[in-house]
Amino acid sequence: MPTTTLTRRELNRATLARQMLLARERTTALRGIERLVALQAQLARPPFIGLWSRLEGFRREELVQLALRREVVRAPFLRGTLHLVSAKDYLEMQPAIAPVLHAAVRSILRARAEALDIDRLVAEAREYFDEDPRTMDELRDHLAALHPEGDVRAMALAVRMHLPIVQVPTETPWGYPGTADFAPAASWLRKPFREGDGPHALVLRYLASFGPATATDVQAWAGLPRMKDVLHALRGQLCTFRDERGRELFDLPDAPRPPGDTAAPVRFLPDYDNLLLAHDDRTRVIADEHRGRILLSANLRILPTFLVDGFVAGTWTIERKRASATLVVEPFEALSREAREELAGEGEALLRFVEADATAFEVRFEKAGPAKAPAARGKGSGAEKEGGAAKAPAARGKGSGAARVEAARAKGNEAAKVEAARAKGNGAAKVEAARAKGNGAAKAPAVRGKGNGAAKVEGERAKGNGAAKAPTARAKGGGVVKARG
C-alpha cells in the first residue's frame, strides 16, 4: 500500500490545528499549556501573548494565578532553556530530559568539568536555595565563598543543569520579575518527580502538538539523541506519511490533518514561539529565505512574528510613548489589502491586551524590505552559543545520533543562557537583562518580596486583563490605523 504524501501546506495546516492557530479555542490556560507541552519563556511576557493568540477570552491574571498557585512553573526544561510548563508535566518529563542537561555540562565545559565535584555542588546549592529563594548571581557569590579557588562560572552551570530548579513568581503583571529568584523544584512543588515512559511519552506529546514530523524534527525539539530508535519502538502506535522530499513523517493516527486549503487567520506570535523552533525543517511555517530576518544575532533573540495564510510574513514590535501604544508591523513582502485589514484589527486587539493602560492605539505598517540570505541550518555544535542549552555528548558509537542543540540549527536561535556564556568566561550579561535589550524592555532590580509588583518589563504597565476585543480597523491604503479609548 503506497504511503500518502503530505504537501507543505498540508503540514502547515496540521501543525496550526494542533497549535490552536486555525481558530482560538475555548479552554483553560492550564489545559492550553499542556496541549502545547510547554511555552518558551526566556522572557516573562511571551507566554502570555502566545496563549492570547490561541485561547478564546484568555486573561493574563489566569496565568499569573496558575504560577502563584504552583500549578505552572517557569524552569530550565527542553534543551536547557527556560519554559513555562504545567507542574504535572514538569514532574513527569524532567527525568526524561535530565540526561541531556547533564551531558551538556561536559560538552560545554570539557576539561574544566573534570575538576568539579558535581554531587557536592548540587547538595550545597540545594541547601542554599532551600533556606530562601535566591538569584543565580547570589548562588555564584555563595559558591565563590565556599570554594574560593574554584571555577565559579563552571560550578554555577553544573548546578543549573544538574539541580532541578524553578523560578519563583510574584504578582508582577507578567508573573516574573526581570531577575527572578530560584528554588529547588522538589521543595517548591512539594511533590516527587515521577519516572514515566521516558522519551516515549515525550515523543507522543510532541507529535500531538507539532506533528506530523520526521525523526530529526523530534530531535531538534527535544534535544534527545536516538529519536529514530524511539520512533521505531512506537511505530505500532503511529501512522506514517512522506513529505514532498520523500522523508518519512510520523504522526498519531487520530491527530487533525486538515486540507491544505483550510483558511488560516492572521495571528501575532511572541518572541521565541515554539511554532518556529519545533522542527528541523521549518519550511512548513517560514520560508528559508526569511529565517535570517527573525533572528537578532546581537543577542540571539527570535523576534516576534505574524502569520498570514498560515506562514510567517513579517515581524512586529510595540512602541510606547506616554499613554499611546503603537504596533509596528514590518512585512517581508507587500501585503494584500485584506491581509492589512485583518492585521490591523488583530493588531489593535493585541495592543489592548499588552498595553491595557494606554488610551490611544495605533497600528503602523512599514514598507516591505528585501529578504536576507537564509539562516544556516547549523552544522556545528553551537551549544555554547545557547549558553547552557542542552547538547548531547558527541557520538561514541555507531548510530548513536547525538542530539544537536536547537540553537545550533538556527545560528543559536534559542537565546543565550547566561550560565554557559559565563562558563565560557565571556562575562555575558544577565539572562533577562540581556534579552530585554532586544525589545526595549526596562530593567528592574531583583526583588525577593512576594507580591511586591516590582520589575516592569516593556508592556508591564498594563494593570488590567487587557483581553478586550478591538473593533476591526480599516487600513485604506495608508500605513497607519489609529484607535482611541
C-alpha positions as MATLAB code, in Angstrom:
seq = 'MPTTTLTRRELNRATLARQMLLARERTTALRGIERLVALQAQLARPPFIGLWSRLEGFRREELVQLALRREVVRAPFLRGTLHLVSAKDYLEMQPAIAPVLHAAVRSILRARAEALDIDRLVAEAREYFDEDPRTMDELRDHLAALHPEGDVRAMALAVRMHLPIVQVPTETPWGYPGTADFAPAASWLRKPFREGDGPHALVLRYLASFGPATATDVQAWAGLPRMKDVLHALRGQLCTFRDERGRELFDLPDAPRPPGDTAAPVRFLPDYDNLLLAHDDRTRVIADEHRGRILLSANLRILPTFLVDGFVAGTWTIERKRASATLVVEPFEALSREAREELAGEGEALLRFVEADATAFEVRFEKAGPAKAPAARGKGSGAEKEGGAAKAPAARGKGSGAARVEAARAKGNEAAKVEAARAKGNGAAKVEAARAKGNGAAKAPAVRGKGNGAAKVEGERAKGNGAAKAPTARAKGGGVVKARG';
ca = [
       0.000    0.000    0.000;
       1.598    3.327   -1.086;
       2.386    5.915    1.579;
       0.438    9.166    1.401;
       2.485   12.259    0.586;
       1.698   15.406    2.561;
       2.351   18.753    0.899;
       3.975   21.673    2.650;
       0.599   23.388    3.014;
      -0.935   20.242    4.473;
       1.889   20.042    7.006;
       1.336   23.704    7.783;
      -2.376   23.271    8.414;
      -1.867   20.134   10.512;
       0.629   21.962   12.737;
      -1.539   25.082   13.028;
      -4.547   22.976   14.013;
      -2.615   21.380   16.886;
      -1.156   24.736   17.882;
      -4.660   26.239   18.125;
      -3.786   28.763   15.424;
      -6.546   27.944   12.938;
      -9.071   29.251   15.462;
      -8.886   30.380   19.060;
     -10.118   27.582   21.268;
     -12.199   27.767   24.414;
     -10.177   26.049   27.108;
      -8.304   26.934   30.280;
      -4.800   28.366   30.297;
      -3.547   25.259   32.088;
      -5.045   22.954   29.512;
      -3.737   25.167   26.726;
      -0.187   24.964   28.069;
      -0.412   21.185   28.365;
      -1.672   20.907   24.779;
       1.398   22.860   23.675;
       3.619   20.777   26.035;
       5.452   23.952   27.114;
       5.954   27.557   26.053;
       9.360   29.137   25.565;
       9.850   31.645   28.372;
      13.261   33.285   28.075;
      11.298   36.492   28.682;
       8.328   36.663   31.018;
       5.830   38.234   28.621;
       5.907   35.969   25.508;
       3.964   33.018   27.009;
       1.080   35.382   27.785;
       0.961   36.583   24.178;
       1.300   33.033   22.907;
      -1.761   31.980   24.895;
      -3.694   35.134   23.961;
      -3.226   34.273   20.279;
      -4.510   30.743   20.834;
      -7.182   30.812   23.546;
     -10.553   32.485   23.453;
     -11.051   35.001   26.271;
      -7.608   34.469   27.791;
      -6.811   36.845   30.679;
      -3.327   37.439   31.941;
      -4.436   37.109   35.569;
      -5.365   33.494   34.911;
      -1.770   32.600   34.082;
      -0.282   34.670   36.910;
      -2.534   32.885   39.383;
      -1.571   29.479   37.996;
       2.061   30.348   38.666;
       1.348   31.674   42.152;
      -0.658   28.526   42.961;
       2.309   26.452   41.715;
       0.242   24.741   39.025;
       2.587   26.136   36.371;
       6.348   26.574   36.637;
       8.993   28.510   34.733;
      12.124   26.421   34.679;
      15.076   25.204   32.595;
      13.427   22.478   30.558;
      13.741   21.390   26.938;
      17.278   21.939   25.633;
      18.075   23.640   28.947;
      16.123   26.772   28.035;
      13.505   28.434   30.224;
       9.989   27.178   29.524;
       6.598   27.649   31.099;
       5.150   24.196   31.739;
       2.454   22.712   33.921;
       3.745   21.402   37.243;
       2.304   17.984   36.427;
       4.135   17.742   33.102;
       7.343   19.103   34.583;
       7.428   16.421   37.257;
       6.740   13.709   34.666;
       9.010   14.912   31.840;
      12.028   16.383   33.594;
      13.543   12.957   34.414;
      13.481   12.105   30.692;
      15.142   15.398   29.784;
      17.713   15.397   32.610;
      20.362   13.179   30.919;
      20.743   15.687   28.084;
      21.117   18.562   30.549;
      23.776   16.630   32.425;
      25.623   15.813   29.205;
      25.581   19.490   28.272;
      27.823   20.331   31.229;
      30.667   18.167   29.971;
      30.048   19.197   26.384;
      30.324   22.902   27.227;
      32.982   22.822   29.933;
      35.051   19.966   28.534;
      38.236   19.577   30.604;
      37.029   22.136   33.146;
      34.273   19.737   34.168;
      36.788   17.211   35.440;
      37.643   19.364   38.454;
      34.012   19.644   39.600;
      32.502   17.596   42.406;
      29.002   17.898   40.991;
      27.226   15.899   43.691;
      28.724   18.131   46.368;
      27.890   21.316   44.443;
      24.289   20.231   43.929;
      23.899   19.417   47.627;
      25.351   22.794   48.617;
      23.142   24.658   46.169;
      20.019   22.790   47.242;
      20.656   23.653   50.879;
      21.293   27.304   49.974;
      18.152   27.633   47.846;
      16.063   25.820   50.461;
      16.951   28.447   53.055;
      15.355   31.116   50.883;
      14.834   31.514   47.114;
      17.857   33.224   45.566;
      19.023   34.636   42.263;
      21.720   32.942   40.208;
      24.055   35.852   40.989;
      23.620   35.142   44.693;
      24.318   31.465   44.083;
      27.565   32.328   42.312;
      28.628   34.522   45.237;
      27.790   31.695   47.641;
      29.776   29.145   45.643;
      32.700   31.567   45.414;
      32.710   31.890   49.210;
      32.600   28.106   49.680;
      35.222   27.419   47.002;
      37.470   30.484   46.713;
      39.855   28.654   44.372;
      37.087   27.133   42.282;
      35.792   27.959   38.800;
      32.650   29.807   39.837;
      31.087   30.030   36.412;
      31.608   26.352   35.736;
      30.193   25.451   39.157;
      27.078   27.571   38.563;
      26.471   25.954   35.181;
      26.802   22.489   36.700;
      24.254   23.356   39.387;
      21.825   24.820   36.857;
      21.922   21.694   34.728;
      22.008   19.063   37.492;
      19.694   20.522   40.145;
      16.052   20.852   39.012;
      15.160   24.453   39.905;
      12.195   26.691   39.152;
      11.759   30.444   39.185;
       9.663   31.972   41.940;
       6.693   34.018   40.633;
       5.496   37.313   42.052;
       2.398   39.420   41.471;
       4.032   41.432   38.712;
       1.803   41.853   35.651;
       3.692   39.166   33.730;
       4.211   36.892   36.715;
       8.010   37.024   36.995;
      10.439   39.895   37.633;
      13.300   40.639   35.283;
      15.769   38.931   37.648;
      13.884   36.148   39.346;
      14.707   34.023   42.362;
      15.123   30.265   42.016;
      14.019   27.475   44.331;
      14.543   23.690   44.174;
      11.680   22.205   42.171;
      11.002   19.422   44.660;
      10.731   21.891   47.543;
       8.661   24.400   45.582;
       6.176   21.839   44.246;
       6.252   19.616   47.344;
       5.833   16.571   45.124;
       8.283   13.932   43.897;
       9.430   13.516   40.326;
       7.772   10.621   38.532;
       9.610    8.161   36.345;
       7.280    7.571   33.426;
       7.825    6.119   29.970;
      10.907    8.239   29.387;
      11.356    9.612   25.880;
       8.461    7.550   24.503;
       5.837    9.626   26.300;
       7.677   12.821   25.357;
       7.649   11.886   21.669;
       3.927   11.135   21.709;
       3.240   14.516   23.309;
       5.415   16.200   20.699;
       3.538   14.621   17.807;
       0.203   15.648   19.332;
       1.403   19.266   19.391;
       3.691   19.565   16.351;
       3.225   16.538   14.100;
       3.457   15.107   11.541;
       7.236   15.136   11.908;
      10.472   13.426   10.968;
      12.861   11.899   13.463;
      15.188   14.894   13.035;
      12.287   17.239   13.800;
      11.637   15.420   17.074;
      15.329   15.506   17.927;
      15.562   19.249   17.198;
      12.717   19.966   19.635;
      13.583   17.562   22.432;
      17.367   17.753   22.250;
      17.422   13.998   22.887;
      19.525   11.516   20.898;
      18.381    8.332   19.172;
      14.926    9.544   18.239;
      14.853    7.135   15.310;
      15.095    4.256   17.770;
      12.273    5.671   19.893;
      10.044    6.193   16.870;
      10.791    2.673   15.675;
       9.702    1.312   19.064;
       6.482    3.363   18.813;
       5.784    2.512   15.177;
       2.892    0.233   16.057;
       1.073    3.174   17.675;
       1.768    5.614   14.847;
       0.909    6.202   11.230;
       3.440    7.321    8.620;
       3.484    9.630    5.623;
       6.067   11.133    3.287;
       6.780   14.776    2.675;
       7.407   16.208   -0.778;
      11.113   15.403   -0.440;
      10.360   11.769    0.342;
      11.248   11.887    4.038;
       9.285    9.691    6.421;
       6.857   11.512    8.698;
       5.418   10.054   11.892;
       2.093   11.018   13.414;
      -0.698    9.978   15.736;
      -3.492    8.199   13.843;
      -6.306   10.383   15.210;
      -4.494   13.745   15.132;
      -6.043   16.503   12.971;
      -4.737   16.857    9.421;
      -6.929   19.473    7.707;
      -6.809   20.032    3.939;
      -4.112   22.373    2.693;
      -6.693   24.912    1.530;
      -8.209   25.313    5.023;
      -8.497   29.016    5.864;
      -5.915   30.289    8.356;
      -6.496   33.632   10.130;
      -3.741   36.165   10.705;
      -2.045   35.707   14.060;
       0.653   37.512   16.048;
       3.245   35.283   17.715;
       5.617   36.334   20.529;
       9.380   36.140   20.791;
      10.706   32.569   20.711;
       7.344   30.985   19.897;
       7.802   27.224   19.676;
       5.947   27.121   16.353;
       9.159   28.494   14.841;
      11.550   26.312   16.833;
       9.965   22.870   16.986;
      11.176   21.408   13.688;
      14.475   20.858   11.975;
      12.835   21.697    8.641;
      10.832   24.844    9.329;
       9.590   25.462    5.816;
       6.142   24.324    6.952;
       5.844   27.717    8.730;
       8.594   30.006    7.373;
      10.413   30.179    4.049;
      14.147   29.553    4.260;
      14.906   32.944    2.740;
      13.135   34.663    5.653;
      14.699   32.738    8.533;
      17.601   35.147    8.906;
      15.134   38.020    9.285;
      13.616   36.745   12.529;
      16.942   36.264   14.315;
      18.585   39.166   16.141;
      22.166   37.957   16.067;
      23.355   40.581   18.576;
      21.660   38.736   21.445;
      20.381   35.602   19.697;
      16.784   36.670   20.112;
      13.991   35.267   17.970;
      11.787   38.218   17.052;
       8.005   38.370   17.412;
       6.378   37.414   14.114;
       2.978   37.376   12.456;
       1.289   34.806   10.241;
      -0.607   35.451    7.015;
      -2.224   32.427    5.376;
      -0.510   30.294    7.989;
       3.086   31.302    7.192;
       5.423   33.818    8.799;
       5.020   37.031    6.817;
       6.928   39.548    8.928;
       7.891   40.794   12.383;
       6.351   43.234   14.840;
       7.204   45.312   17.856;
       5.412   47.643   20.259;
       6.390   51.258   20.886;
       5.058   53.031   23.952;
       5.040   56.809   24.382;
       3.176   58.054   27.431;
      -0.449   56.943   27.004;
      -0.050   55.984   23.344;
       0.816   52.466   22.167;
       1.884   51.692   18.607;
       2.202   48.283   16.998;
       4.830   48.464   14.252;
       4.280   45.787   11.599;
       7.221   45.015    9.302;
       6.210   42.677    6.453;
       8.727   40.694    4.434;
       6.747   41.287    1.246;
       3.875   43.539    0.154;
       0.607   42.613    1.878;
      -2.794   42.437    0.255;
      -5.435   44.917    1.382;
      -7.390   42.082    3.009;
      -4.331   40.944    4.985;
      -3.603   44.519    6.117;
      -7.147   44.952    7.340;
      -7.081   41.670    9.251;
      -3.700   42.512   10.763;
      -4.895   45.975   11.761;
      -7.868   44.562   13.652;
      -5.926   41.736   15.287;
      -3.035   44.092   15.989;
      -5.177   46.597   17.842;
      -6.606   43.793   19.957;
      -3.037   42.716   20.759;
      -2.152   46.267   21.784;
      -5.154   46.429   24.095;
      -4.059   43.186   25.705;
      -0.404   44.089   26.175;
      -0.775   47.835   26.853;
      -4.099   47.834   28.659;
      -3.482   51.147   30.402;
      -2.880   53.047   27.153;
      -5.600   55.380   25.886;
      -4.547   55.628   22.227;
      -3.681   52.719   19.968;
      -2.049   52.761   16.554;
      -1.070   50.064   14.068;
       1.669   51.206   11.686;
       2.755   49.241    8.631;
       6.333   49.660    7.467;
       7.321   49.135    3.847;
       8.353   45.629    2.894;
      12.127   45.252    2.746;
      14.486   42.986    0.813;
      14.996   39.455    2.065;
      18.241   38.420    3.719;
      20.207   35.286    2.989;
      18.635   32.168    4.542;
      19.765   31.228    8.029;
      22.261   28.399    8.169;
      20.923   25.062    9.334;
      23.838   24.854   11.757;
      26.363   22.134   11.111;
      28.432   22.922   14.179;
      27.666   22.162   17.769;
      26.901   25.721   18.878;
      25.791   24.764   22.369;
      27.893   27.432   23.955;
      26.009   29.995   21.863;
      22.895   28.943   23.640;
      24.743   29.280   26.892;
      23.661   26.196   28.701;
      21.061   24.812   26.358;
      21.494   21.101   26.392;
      23.685   19.400   23.848;
      24.012   15.663   23.671;
      27.503   14.256   24.020;
      29.461   13.506   20.905;
      28.575   10.198   19.327;
      30.582    7.452   20.946;
      29.322    4.549   18.959;
      27.911    3.779   15.573;
      24.442    5.132   15.030;
      24.337    6.996   18.313;
      22.718   10.031   16.657;
      23.855   12.593   19.222;
      21.303   15.345   19.583;
      22.114   18.801   18.287;
      21.025   21.875   20.172;
      18.088   23.732   18.689;
      20.030   26.942   18.671;
      22.828   25.402   16.653;
      20.376   24.714   13.870;
      19.431   28.352   13.537;
      22.562   30.251   14.487;
      21.926   29.921   18.202;
      18.275   30.867   17.840;
      17.258   29.838   21.336;
      18.732   32.954   23.002;
      21.855   32.514   25.088;
      21.519   31.043   28.501;
      23.831   33.125   30.616;
      25.256   30.327   32.706;
      27.068   28.691   29.817;
      28.139   32.067   28.485;
      29.649   32.840   31.867;
      31.133   29.347   31.972;
      32.882   30.174   28.712;
      34.367   33.129   30.564;
      32.947   35.926   28.412;
      31.172   37.850   31.155;
      27.775   37.729   29.439;
      25.047   39.951   30.799;
      22.319   38.558   32.975;
      19.740   36.484   31.123;
      16.693   38.681   31.410;
      18.519   41.970   31.082;
      20.428   40.776   28.041;
      17.298   39.559   26.367;
      15.369   42.641   27.348;
      17.838   44.759   25.385;
      16.424   43.215   22.269;
      12.914   44.562   22.839;
      13.397   47.751   24.726;
      12.333   46.206   27.989;
      13.072   48.205   31.086;
      15.424   46.546   33.518;
      14.348   46.147   37.094;
      16.228   45.222   40.226;
      15.825   41.764   41.643;
      13.146   41.753   44.300;
      12.606   38.791   46.533;
       9.485   40.102   48.218;
       6.417   38.240   47.174;
       3.549   40.257   45.780;
       5.542   43.449   45.578;
       4.788   44.112   41.914;
       8.376   45.068   41.095;
      10.236   44.580   37.809;
       8.382   46.182   34.959;
       9.357   44.981   31.519;
       8.025   46.721   28.403;
       4.295   46.184   28.401;
       4.067   45.537   32.130;
       2.488   48.936   32.550;
      -0.825   47.271   31.794;
      -2.695   46.629   35.009;
      -5.938   45.140   33.688;
      -6.510   41.875   31.845;
      -6.435   43.674   28.538;
      -8.250   40.929   26.706;
     -10.917   43.212   25.316;
     -11.627   42.696   21.656;
     -10.950   45.660   19.440;
     -13.161   46.588   16.517;
     -11.686   45.713   13.167;
      -9.824   48.728   11.903;
      -9.771   49.547    8.215;
      -6.480   50.392    6.563;
      -7.426   52.188    3.392;
      -4.182   52.362    1.521;
      -2.299   54.251    4.251;
       0.325   52.896    6.609;
      -1.318   53.787    9.914;
      -4.516   52.679   11.611;
      -5.482   54.555   14.772;
      -7.986   53.927   17.513;
      -8.680   55.651   20.798;
     -10.205   54.624   24.083;
];
